[in-house]
Amino acid sequence: MLFALTAVSAAVALLLTGAIAGLFYGYSVSVMPAFDGIAAEHGITAMRSVNEKILNGRFFASFFGTPVACAVTGGLLLALGETPAAVLFFAAAATYVLGAFLPTVVVNVPMNEALAAATVPADPDEAARLWTEFSGRWTRWNTVRAMFCLVSLLLVGLAVFVWARS
């Protein structure tokens, strides 16, 4: 029973970590470059809409669930005596929290809130300045989040591999 529960937990951790890694990666390689390629006032409006619409249960499941699922799986693996795999799941959780969760809370969300509060300038040059300042910094930090999520995903995959070989 504990083995089956651990397997389900590991699968959930893998799926959630992959989902959030893909989300952040997709923003860095497609969404933000697309927004950068349109008129600044439209980029600002589009980003504001994204920031409103992303606050939903599907996003919250992957954003908050990833470190929980990784830590729970690590704990279950410890209970099974699978210490090396457990340590990798704990490392995946810590990597995610330090490299994705904290930057989101400390950098990206405050930037999103500032963009939401800003008045979109009527002057296209001023709108471009506002968007350029926002987009460059936001995308750099988002890329950091994506990279840490991908490392976390690799750690989850390695943990499953190590567990399977034990």
C-alpha positions as CSV (number, residue, x, y, z in Angstrom):
1,M,0.0,0.0,0.0
2,L,2.8,2.5,0.9
3,F,4.6,1.6,-2.3
4,A,1.5,2.3,-4.4
5,L,0.9,5.6,-2.6
6,T,4.5,6.6,-3.1
7,A,4.3,5.7,-6.8
8,V,1.2,7.9,-7.2
9,S,2.8,10.7,-5.3
10,A,5.9,10.5,-7.5
11,A,3.8,10.6,-10.6
12,V,1.9,13.6,-9.4
13,A,5.2,15.3,-8.5
14,L,6.5,14.6,-12.0
15,L,3.4,15.9,-13.7
16,L,3.2,19.1,-11.6
17,T,6.9,19.9,-12.0
18,G,6.7,19.3,-15.7
19,A,3.6,21.5,-16.0
20,I,5.0,24.5,-14.2
21,A,8.4,24.1,-15.9
22,G,6.6,24.1,-19.3
23,L,4.5,27.1,-18.3
24,F,7.5,29.3,-17.3
25,Y,9.6,28.0,-20.3
26,G,6.8,28.8,-22.7
27,Y,6.6,32.4,-21.5
28,S,10.3,33.0,-21.9
29,V,10.6,31.5,-25.4
30,S,7.2,32.5,-27.0
31,V,4.7,34.6,-25.0
32,M,7.0,37.4,-24.0
33,P,8.8,37.6,-27.3
34,A,5.3,37.8,-29.0
35,F,4.2,40.6,-26.6
36,D,7.5,42.4,-27.4
37,G,6.7,42.2,-31.1
38,I,3.4,44.1,-30.9
39,A,2.6,47.7,-30.0
40,A,3.6,48.4,-26.4
41,E,0.1,49.4,-25.3
42,H,-1.2,46.1,-26.6
43,G,1.6,44.2,-24.9
44,I,0.8,45.9,-21.6
45,T,-2.9,45.1,-22.0
46,A,-2.3,41.5,-22.9
47,M,0.1,41.0,-20.0
48,R,-2.5,42.5,-17.6
49,S,-5.1,40.1,-18.9
50,V,-2.7,37.1,-18.5
51,N,-1.9,38.2,-15.0
52,E,-5.6,38.1,-14.2
53,K,-6.5,34.9,-16.0
54,I,-3.6,32.9,-14.7
55,L,-5.0,33.1,-11.1
56,N,-7.0,29.9,-11.4
57,G,-7.0,26.4,-9.8
58,R,-5.0,24.8,-12.6
59,F,-2.2,27.2,-12.2
60,F,-2.4,27.1,-8.4
61,A,-2.2,23.3,-8.5
62,S,1.1,23.3,-10.3
63,F,2.5,26.4,-8.7
64,F,1.8,25.4,-5.0
65,G,1.5,21.7,-5.5
66,T,4.9,21.1,-7.0
67,P,7.0,21.5,-3.9
68,V,4.4,19.8,-1.7
69,A,4.2,16.8,-4.0
70,C,8.0,16.6,-4.2
71,A,8.4,16.8,-0.4
72,V,5.6,14.3,0.3
73,T,7.1,11.9,-2.1
74,G,10.5,12.3,-0.4
75,G,8.9,11.6,3.0
76,L,7.1,8.5,1.6
77,L,10.4,7.3,0.1
78,L,12.1,7.7,3.5
79,A,9.4,5.6,5.0
80,L,10.2,2.9,2.4
81,G,13.9,3.1,3.2
82,E,14.7,4.7,-0.2
83,T,17.0,7.4,1.1
84,P,18.9,8.3,-2.1
85,A,15.6,8.8,-4.1
86,A,14.1,10.7,-1.1
87,V,17.0,13.1,-1.0
88,L,16.6,13.8,-4.7
89,F,12.9,14.6,-4.3
90,F,13.7,16.9,-1.4
91,A,16.4,18.5,-3.5
92,A,13.8,19.0,-6.3
93,A,11.4,20.7,-3.8
94,A,14.1,23.0,-2.5
95,T,15.3,23.9,-6.0
96,Y,11.8,24.8,-6.9
97,V,11.1,26.9,-3.8
98,L,14.4,28.8,-4.0
99,G,14.6,29.2,-7.7
100,A,10.9,29.5,-8.8
101,F,8.6,30.1,-5.9
102,L,10.6,32.8,-4.2
103,P,11.4,34.8,-7.3
104,T,7.7,34.7,-8.2
105,V,6.8,36.2,-4.8
106,V,9.6,38.6,-4.5
107,V,10.1,39.8,-8.1
108,N,7.5,38.8,-10.7
109,V,4.3,39.3,-8.8
110,P,5.3,42.8,-7.5
111,M,6.2,43.7,-11.1
112,N,2.8,42.4,-12.3
113,E,1.0,44.4,-9.6
114,A,3.0,47.6,-10.6
115,L,2.1,47.0,-14.2
116,A,-1.6,46.6,-13.3
117,A,-1.5,49.8,-11.3
118,A,0.2,51.8,-14.0
119,T,-1.7,54.0,-16.4
120,V,-1.0,53.0,-20.0
121,P,0.6,56.1,-21.5
122,A,-1.2,57.6,-24.5
123,D,2.2,58.5,-26.0
124,P,3.5,55.4,-27.9
125,D,7.1,56.3,-27.0
126,E,6.2,56.4,-23.3
127,A,4.2,53.2,-23.6
128,A,7.2,51.6,-25.3
129,R,9.5,52.7,-22.5
130,L,7.2,51.3,-19.8
131,W,6.8,48.0,-21.6
132,T,10.5,47.7,-22.4
133,E,11.5,48.2,-18.7
134,F,8.9,45.8,-17.6
135,S,9.4,43.1,-20.2
136,G,13.2,42.8,-20.1
137,R,13.4,42.4,-16.3
138,W,10.3,40.3,-16.0
139,T,11.5,37.9,-18.8
140,R,15.0,37.6,-17.2
141,W,13.5,36.6,-13.9
142,N,11.0,34.3,-15.6
143,T,13.8,32.6,-17.4
144,V,15.5,32.0,-14.0
145,R,12.3,30.5,-12.8
146,A,12.1,28.3,-15.9
147,M,15.7,27.1,-15.5
148,F,15.2,26.2,-11.8
149,C,11.9,24.4,-12.6
150,L,13.7,22.4,-15.3
151,V,16.5,21.5,-12.9
152,S,13.8,20.5,-10.4
153,L,12.1,18.4,-13.1
154,L,15.5,16.7,-13.9
155,L,15.9,15.9,-10.2
156,V,12.4,14.4,-10.0
157,G,13.2,12.2,-13.1
158,L,16.6,11.2,-11.6
159,A,14.8,10.4,-8.3
160,V,12.4,8.1,-10.1
161,F,15.3,6.5,-12.0
162,V,17.3,5.9,-8.8
163,W,14.2,4.5,-7.0
164,A,13.5,2.2,-9.9
165,R,17.1,0.8,-9.8
166,S,17.1,0.1,-6.1
